[in-house]
Amino acid sequence: MGMCELRQENGKGVLVLSGDFTVAEAAALKESLAQALAACQDLAVDLAGVERVDLTFLQLLRAAHLSLAQQGKALECAGAVPPPVVDAAEQAGFLIGVSDYLFWKRGK
């Protein structure tokens, strides 16, 4: 089960994620992301505590990233990206031809 906590750090929202984020947790993650997006001009996600993810996790983060970009806002990755997220992104093809557009690549 995944846990989401929205914090304010240095005037920026940080959504701290921990645990598992699979299709079973997708609705709760979507709601947490929507609340964070509505509350924050700029948002970072802290993925350090994420243990297991699937494609739905990656799709929701990508959708949040695109939604903010269309509003002239930013989504960043706070800190390092844990191996489960990197592995899932590689398996799903999210890293093929990667350039700067995948925000979690900047969190290395």
Secondary structure as GFF3:
##gff-version 3
##sequence-region A 1 108
A	DSSP	beta_strand	2	9	.	.	.	ID=ss1
A	DSSP	beta_strand	12	21	.	.	.	ID=ss2
A	DSSP	three_ten_helix	23	25	.	.	.	ID=ss3
A	DSSP	alpha_helix	26	39	.	.	.	ID=ss4
A	DSSP	beta_strand	43	53	.	.	.	ID=ss5
A	DSSP	alpha_helix	55	70	.	.	.	ID=ss6
A	DSSP	beta_strand	75	77	.	.	.	ID=ss7
A	DSSP	alpha_helix	83	92	.	.	.	ID=ss8
A	DSSP	three_ten_helix	103	107	.	.	.	ID=ss9
###
